[in-house]
Amino acid sequence: MWLALFEVKIARYFAGNSTVHYSGLWAGIFFLWVLFFPYAGIMHDAQLYTLQALSHLAPELYQNDIFLRFGSQDSFTLFSPVFAVLIELLGVESAGALITLAGHCLFFSAVFLLAKRILSYSVAIFSVGLILVLSSSYGSERVFFYIEPFVTPRMLSEAFTLFFIAAWLDRKKIAATALLLVALLLHPLMGMAGVIFALSSIYMAHWRRLCLLAVAVIALLLIANNAQLLTRWQFDAEWLSIIEDRNTYLFFYFWSMDDIANALVPLISLISACIFVSGDTEKRLAVAAVFTCVLAVLVHGIGGDVLHLTLVTQGQAWRWFWLVTLVAILLLPNLILKLWEVKAEGKTVAITLIAAWLMRSQLTGLVVAVWALVLVLALKKNWGTVLFWAFSKWMGIALLFLPVLLLVVVSHFHIGVVTALFDGSRLQDFSGVWHECALPLYLFFVCVLVYVSAYKTVHIPVIFSFFLAACLAFWCLGKSWVPENRVAKTQRLERLRELIPIGEDVFTFGPPATIWISLQRPSYLSGIQMAGIVFSRATAVEANRREKAILLLCPSTDMDFCKRERNQWIRSISDFTPFCKTAGVRFVMSSFPLAAKGLIEAKLSGNEPSTNLYQCDNKQTHNLGRI
């Protein structure tokens, strides 16, 4: 009885068709965005894009950096020159924060515009919230997300790709072409998803011929590979070994079962949408997304994993999964509504599919998704007995409440939010918070809105609550989006910078951003710089040599241990002689004292950590001075 009453209230609330009617929902979405996506600063790949932009402003300072020395992806994008101009005008952190904010605004505007093309106004708003709160990870090892809290061209390219699809659905060919061109110029790998998506939609009617063509092409490539006719376009053994050791996310055969589940649950959801969604535009998008996913698997699986073709591996076709996942989430609300309307059996399928999405990043989620697809086919073909559907119903309910219970038990939400709001920390320090709790919090907020909307007498406290939430959101926004001030730090490092010749590498155990931005010198080697080894053999070989030199500092002969437990042995280093003789680097900087010969700690003013700079030659390590 209560479920039927709640269904009526949901239908009544989502029957509106104006922005004012959904102001509460928009306020909730904005609040969740502020709460769970604060600006993270110059971190992750933002460091690389900042380096590339800085090299446009002062190439003599950075051209010797290993990430740039042998060539990089910078020549394939217009992002770095634009970022460089903004850095010159605003500074590194302010420019990064501005571009990140612009990327988020454009991305969610594009999501809403595309959602309105295929969904009703009310469901489109709800879908924007789902895009925000459901995990945006794609690929392996949770390295990449289509919503990123730091500066990269990826979100901008994604936004223009979505704008392209919306214009393409409206048959605005010139505007669509221009938007797709912008997406490709910003980030070709991300924009290529739009190209494949459009081609899949155009030629999906000829899928039988395309399947035959694909089989023929694969057979010819395998024959050519056996005849060693593809050698000049393949990685050699040394280059491939280095890439496999460092960038395992590039190859499907290194993906874990959880990574595979994370990619296939959206695919199964799209297949279900192809079966049950009735709208022509929705079905067209669902089919195109399925084709895009299948092509990504075939292109990268055969060309990259089996044949090890250089260009195919560098193209990283698995990145097209970002668009596949996003379209699957956009179509999910309508799919659930369609299933919910089909008798009690449809509700069972809907509940099972929701459970699969809740457990999407685990192998269990994939198993549940496959079971949901079986139920979709049984419902469509009118298969199954009464006992079968009764069993499926209770199993679906159990599967739905299992992840919810786990979220409540293991969630760090109460710790992360309270700490972030009251002790001056920032929410990005609690990486598990949004992934665990954003969806339950969003659904709870929607349920509250649906419930109170049925009672006109409570409009005053509701308005007050929204006002309070907006105030809290803006307070968090001001707290989280204030970029770090690196000017003072750069000035304090000026005396050290004068001791290091222009173009000289500096080695540090920490992230290279401080060396690039504040010290304004090339970084010897860091994990983030290893991202370039797939694009240049020379970079890969040199990076491998430097990594072996760094690992000479490890007290254990187990190199894997040294990579995993890095922080446990760095402070205990007492002899830099093997490293100095092998590495070919003269300057080493550390944020903490090292028990090494000739090292004298140099304190920075304020609350900055200690900065220790020392020079090593092939004979000894000696102090350069104190700040």
C-alpha angles and dihedrals in degrees: 000000000000090000091055091049091049091049088055091051091049091050090048094049095047092046090082120101107195137087092235091056090055097039089113092054092047089049090052093049091049091049092051091048091053092044100048105028109050118162108274099199127224100341140122111008091348086082092060095047089048090052091051092049092048090051089059090056097043112011092170089064099049110022090095093059111116092235091058105025098084096032133280142206088273091097090063098057139059092208098091097057091049092047090048092056091051091047090054091051102038109014129253101286097040092047090048093049092047094051091045091051091047090050092053093047093049093044097053091041089054091046091053093045092052092043090054090054093059106022139046117270094257096046090046091059091047090050091054087058091049091052087053099049104034115085110273095200120130130174127021134328093009090274098136132046128178088223109056128178095211137062117284133130090239098088091045091051090047091051093052090045090056091045087052092053091048092050091044091054088053089052092241095147100175094048091044092051092049092049093049090049090054090050091051093047091052097047119350095194093055095038091052088071088067092051093051091043092054094045090049091053093048097048101032090105088065095051094133092057091044091053091052090047091050092050091049094048092048091049092050092048092050091049091048090048092053089050089051092238094133098056096109090056096046135084113261117235097261095048093045092049092054092049093047091051096050110023104039093158089074094072128061092215089067095050116111122230089255090056090050091049090051089057100039101047091069089047092054090047089053092050088052089050090052088056100044111022111096104192115101094222093047093048091046091053092045093051092045090051091050091051090048091052093047091048091050090053093046097044096046096032096052101026097038109026101032106028097025092217109183099221094045093050091047089050090060097204090188086076087075085077089084091071093041091054094046094050090047090055092046091054095042099086094052091045091053091048092050092050092045090058093055104087123274092306090062091055089053091054091046093052092048092050092050089051089052091054092048089056095036097127093055134070088242088063091056092051091050090047091053089050089050090053090052089053091048091054091045091051093047093048093038093240129153137061129256090260091051093054093043090054091046091050096055092040090052092051091049091049090049096052096042096073091039090055092047091050091054093046102043100027119126091199097108091048097042100046097042092047093046094049099045112028101044098256122135124240095237087070087071101059095174096055104084095035092056103035112021096087097047090046092050094048091047090052091050091049091052091050092049092049099047093042088069091063116064092188093070096057094108097056089041092054089046090051092051090048090051091048090049091050091050090047093052090047090053090045092055090046098046103038098051103112121227114264106235096168095089091044091051091051092050090052093050093096091053091046091057089059093058118073117236111271095019115136119240121203121213133169092222135062113310096230093096092052093048099041107028103024092034094214135116118271118237096219140323136166093259091055089058088074088084097061093089092059099048131034091202090054091049095051094045093045090050090052092050093047091054089051091052092049089058084077090062113103092213129072088219102094093186089058091051092052093047100040098036098143092053096066106028094083092050096058110126104164125051094171097103091046094047092051094048108031102059091216122125104193131058126183127191133180091216135039117277123204092235131132114269096010116139119180116240114203124216121213122254121015096322116129118254116278118209120189124183138164125229129195129174092279108043149340115250139180121262097194145277128280 
